[in-house]
Amino acid sequence: MGLACDHEHAEHELGAAEVERALTAVEARCAADGERMT
C-alpha cells in the first residue's frame, strides 16, 4: 500500500469535501501504477 503519502498531500492541499473526491482519483491512479509495477 503506497497510498499514505498521496493521501496526506490530498488532505493538506484540499478541503474536506474535495479530499474525498481526490482520494478516489488518487486510489485509482495508485492502483493503475501498482498494476504497471507488478
TORZATI-57473 format. One line per field, with one value per atom (N, C-alpha, C, CB): residue in three letters; chain; y, x, z; residue number from 1. Coordinates in steps of 0.02 Angstrom, whole numbers, always signed. Glycine has a CB too. Layout:
% TORZATI-57473
residuo	c(ALA  ...)
cadena	c(A  ...)
v	c(Y  ...)
u	c(X  ...)
w	c(Z  ...)
num	c(NUM  ...)
***
This chain:
% TORZATI-57473
residuo	c(MET  MET  MET  MET  GLY  GLY  GLY  GLY  LEU  LEU  LEU  LEU  ALA  ALA  ALA  ALA  CYS  CYS  CYS  CYS  ASP  ASP  ASP  ASP  HIS  HIS  HIS  HIS  GLU  GLU  GLU  GLU  HIS  HIS  HIS  HIS  ALA  ALA  ALA  ALA  GLU  GLU  GLU  GLU  HIS  HIS  HIS  HIS  GLU  GLU  GLU  GLU  LEU  LEU  LEU  LEU  GLY  GLY  GLY  GLY  ALA  ALA  ALA  ALA  ALA  ALA  ALA  ALA  GLU  GLU  GLU  GLU  VAL  VAL  VAL  VAL  GLU  GLU  GLU  GLU  ARG  ARG  ARG  ARG  ALA  ALA  ALA  ALA  LEU  LEU  LEU  LEU  THR  THR  THR  THR  ALA  ALA  ALA  ALA  VAL  VAL  VAL  VAL  GLU  GLU  GLU  GLU  ALA  ALA  ALA  ALA  ARG  ARG  ARG  ARG  CYS  CYS  CYS  CYS  ALA  ALA  ALA  ALA  ALA  ALA  ALA  ALA  ASP  ASP  ASP  ASP  GLY  GLY  GLY  GLY  GLU  GLU  GLU  GLU  ARG  ARG  ARG  ARG  MET  MET  MET  MET  THR  THR  THR  THR)
cadena	c(A  A  A  A  A  A  A  A  A  A  A  A  A  A  A  A  A  A  A  A  A  A  A  A  A  A  A  A  A  A  A  A  A  A  A  A  A  A  A  A  A  A  A  A  A  A  A  A  A  A  A  A  A  A  A  A  A  A  A  A  A  A  A  A  A  A  A  A  A  A  A  A  A  A  A  A  A  A  A  A  A  A  A  A  A  A  A  A  A  A  A  A  A  A  A  A  A  A  A  A  A  A  A  A  A  A  A  A  A  A  A  A  A  A  A  A  A  A  A  A  A  A  A  A  A  A  A  A  A  A  A  A  A  A  A  A  A  A  A  A  A  A  A  A  A  A  A  A  A  A  A  A)
v	c(-60  +0  +63  +0  +96  +157  +219  +154  +219  +275  +328  +248  +313  +358  +428  +330  +432  +497  +535  +489  +501  +534  +558  +487  +519  +540  +601  +482  +603  +661  +724  +649  +718  +775  +800  +758  +754  +773  +809  +710  +784  +814  +883  +769  +894  +959  +1010  +953  +988  +1035  +1051  +1007  +1008  +1016  +1020  +959  +1046  +1047  +979  +1101  +969  +903  +874  +907  +914  +889  +870  +942  +911  +897  +834  +957  +823  +766  +701  +765  +692  +628  +614  +627  +666  +657  +645  +718  +682  +674  +604  +727  +579  +513  +459  +497  +467  +418  +418  +435  +477  +482  +455  +554  +473  +450  +374  +481  +344  +271  +238  +249  +265  +237  +243  +272  +301  +311  +265  +385  +259  +216  +143  +224  +123  +54  +41  +41  +89  +82  +78  +140  +121  +120  +52  +177  +27  -37  -94  -52  -92  -144  -142  -137  -81  -74  -98  -2  -85  -102  -176  -64  -212  -283  -326  -303)
u	c(+42  +0  +44  -48  +49  +89  +46  +136  -11  -58  -50  -129  -15  -13  +12  +33  +66  +94  +45  +162  +13  -34  -95  -57  -117  -174  -156  -196  -96  -76  -73  -7  -45  -42  -113  -5  -158  -227  -259  -268  -249  -280  -252  -271  -187  -158  -179  -82  -187  -199  -273  -171  -317  -388  -431  -412  -491  -539  -571  -593  -606  -634  -676  -675  -720  -763  -722  -816  -671  -628  -586  -582  -566  -522  -554  -507  -618  -650  -648  -722  -661  -658  -586  -688  -540  -469  -444  -427  -462  -438  -463  -461  -523  -549  -504  -622  -485  -442  -372  -437  -347  -280  -278  -262  -330  -331  -332  -392  -370  -374  -306  -429  -273  -208  -156  -186  -156  -109  -120  -114  -182  -198  -170  -274  -178  -152  -76  -176  -44  +28  +51  +53  +15  +33  +28  -12  -22  -30  +27  -97  +49  +104  +170  +110  +178  +241  +249  +247  +194  +199  +196  +144)
w	c(+0  +0  +0  +62  -56  -59  -64  -118  -30  -37  +16  -35  +71  +128  +108  +183  +71  +53  +9  +17  -39  -83  -43  -139  +5  +46  +87  +92  +114  +154  +111  +186  +51  +6  -10  -59  -25  -42  +17  -61  +77  +136  +150  +197  +138  +151  +98  +154  +37  -17  -27  -81  -5  -21  +42  -64  +34  +89  +97  +76  +151  +168  +112  +231  +83  +29  -32  +10  -47  -104  -93  -118  -31  -15  -36  +60  -19  -35  -110  -10  -150  -223  -245  -259  -216  -234  -218  -198  -159  -139  -187  -68  -212  -260  -322  -280  -345  -403  -387  -428  -327  -306  -302  -237  -272  -265  -333  -224  -380  -447  -481  -489  -473  -504  -472  -497  -407  -372  -392  -296  -398  -418  -488  -416  -533  -600  -599  -646  -558  -551  -523  -505  -474  -443  -494  -383  -536  -586  -636  -622  -653  -700  -670  -724  -604  -571  -559  -506  -550  -534  -596  -486)
num	c(1  1  1  1  2  2  2  2  3  3  3  3  4  4  4  4  5  5  5  5  6  6  6  6  7  7  7  7  8  8  8  8  9  9  9  9  10  10  10  10  11  11  11  11  12  12  12  12  13  13  13  13  14  14  14  14  15  15  15  15  16  16  16  16  17  17  17  17  18  18  18  18  19  19  19  19  20  20  20  20  21  21  21  21  22  22  22  22  23  23  23  23  24  24  24  24  25  25  25  25  26  26  26  26  27  27  27  27  28  28  28  28  29  29  29  29  30  30  30  30  31  31  31  31  32  32  32  32  33  33  33  33  34  34  34  34  35  35  35  35  36  36  36  36  37  37  37  37  38  38  38  38)
***
